Amino acid sequence: MPFASQSPHRVRKEMILPSVMQSKRFSGMSPRIQLLSNSSPQSITMHLEVDVFEECFVFTIAVETEFSASHRVRFENGTVEEPHGHHWRVRAFFNRPQLDRVGMVIDFGEAQAALRSAVIELENTDLNSHPALCGANPTAETVAKHLFDHILAAGLSTLSRVEVTEAPGCVAIYERDGPGGQTP
């Protein structure tokens, strides 16, 4: 029997009897056990709650740009890197489960303008002293979150992910919690 309707994460919770766990549909899942008691200890019934992941698809577009900036990262042990610069690459992803009435996720020009607006304030700056980062340790992860928040604040609600490449092979990602998930 269904336990709850489909959540924003495309997961459906179901309450099932232990005997049903033997079926192919539920094999290999890690259930949570819940004991339901009526009024007497003799009437305890055991049900298992499982997550049933449903397949879902979304349309996604990406725009990218680059900027140059320097930084000094502070490490957990208290040491600080020497100041150095990077040519940062940024990709912003936008998605929707269905296209809008003209067949788009979002206009590429609008997405690109929002990304450039977010990046332009960081261009040719020292990220350690940049007021937009509010004194945060200027790691690629911090930069990715800052850019995500800036683009989202511009009203582009279909934004789902920002990737920041600090150096070849070194990518930080800040994203929503899955398609249709809540904004972090």
N, C-alpha and C positions, 0 to 999 in steps of 0.2 A: 504494500500500500504506500502511496506517496506520503512523505512526511512534510515536505515544504515545496513551494513552487521554485522555479528556476531563479537563481540568484544572479547578480550582475556579473559574477565570475563564470557563468555558464556551468555551474555545478548544481546538481539536484540532490537533495538529501532524501534518503528513503529509510523508513523503518521496516525491517524485515524480520521474519522469524529465523532462528538458527538453522532450521532444516532447509530453508531456501538458499543458504550460503553454498550449498553443494552444487547449485546450478552453475553452468558455464558462465553466465552473465556476471556473477559476483565472485568468481574464483580469482584468487590473487590479490584481493583488496584487503586493506587493513581496517577492519570495523572497530567502532567504539561500542562497548557494551553498556547498555542502560537497563537497569532493573526497574520495572514498573510494579508498584504494589497497590492493590486495592486496600481494603481495611484490615485484612488479617494476614499474618505471615504465611498462611497456607496458600494464599492466592497471588504469589509472586510470579510474574511472567517476564521472561528475558526477551528483549528485542535487540537487534543490532542496527546501528545507524551507520550507513556507508555513504561515501561521496561517489556519485555517478557522473563522470565527466562526459559532457556532450560535445561533439565535434561542432566547431563554429568557424566561420570564415569572415574576414574583413578585407576591405579595400585599403591599401596603404600607398601613400606617395612620400617621397623624401626630397628635401632640398638641402644643398650644402653650400658652405662658404668657408673662407679661411681668414685668419687674422694673426698678427705677430704681437707677442707680449713676452715680458720677462717675469720671473718669479723666483722665490727661494722657499722651498718646502721645509717645514719643521717636522722632524721625525719624533716618534713616540719616546725615544730615549733622550730627547732634548737637543740633539744635534740639528744644525740647520745647513742646508745645501749652500754652496756658493751661488750668487746671483747668476742666472743664465736665461737665455731666451729660447723661444720655440716659435715655429710657424704652425699654429694650431689649426686643425681642420675640424669643422663642426657640421654635423648632419642632424636635421630635425625631421621627424617622422610624424605624419598625420594619418589617422585612420577613421573609418566609419564602417558600420556593418552594411549600409546601403548607400549608394550614390545619391547625391542631391538631385533635384529635378532637372538639372542640365547635364547630369552624368559625371559629376566630379566629386572627389573627396573634399577638396578645397582648390581654389585657383592657385596655380604654381606661383604667379606673380605676387599674390597676397602672402603666401607662405614665405617666399623668398624675402619680401620686404620686412616681414616681422623678424625673421632670422637676422637679416642685416642690421636692423635697428637694435637688436639685442647685442650683437657682436661689436658694432661700431664704437660703443663706449669703452670697450676693452682694447681696441686697436692701438698698438705702439705705447702701451702703458706698463708700469710695474704693478703687477697684480697684488703684491703685498701691501701697497699703499693706496689701492683703488677704493674709493668710498663705497662703491656698489657691493663689494664683498665684505664690508663691515668688519674688517680685521680677521676674517676667517683664514685658515691655512689654505693658500691658493693651489690646492691639488686639482688635478683634472676632474675629479669627482665633484668638488665644490663648484668649479666652473660650469660643469654640466648642469647641476641643480640650479645655479644662478640663471643660466640661459633658459632653461625650462620654465622657471618661474616668470621670467621677463616676457617670454613669448605667450605664455598662458594669460598673463595680466593684460596683454594686448587684445584679448578677446578671442583668441584662436582655440576654441574648446576641443577641436579634433586632434590637438597635439597629443601624441602618445609616448614619444621617446626623443631624447637628445643624446647623441654620441659625440664625445670630444676626443680627438686623437691628438695627444701631446707630442708624440714621436712615433715613427713607423712601428707598428705592432703594439702600441700602448694606447688602448682605448678605454675611456670611462663612459659609463652609460647611466642615465637617470631616466626612469620610465614609470608610467602608470602601472598599477598592479594587474596586468593582463588586459586583454581586449574588453572594453566597456567597464574596466575597473575604476575605482575611485582615484582621484588625483591625490598623490602623496602629500 
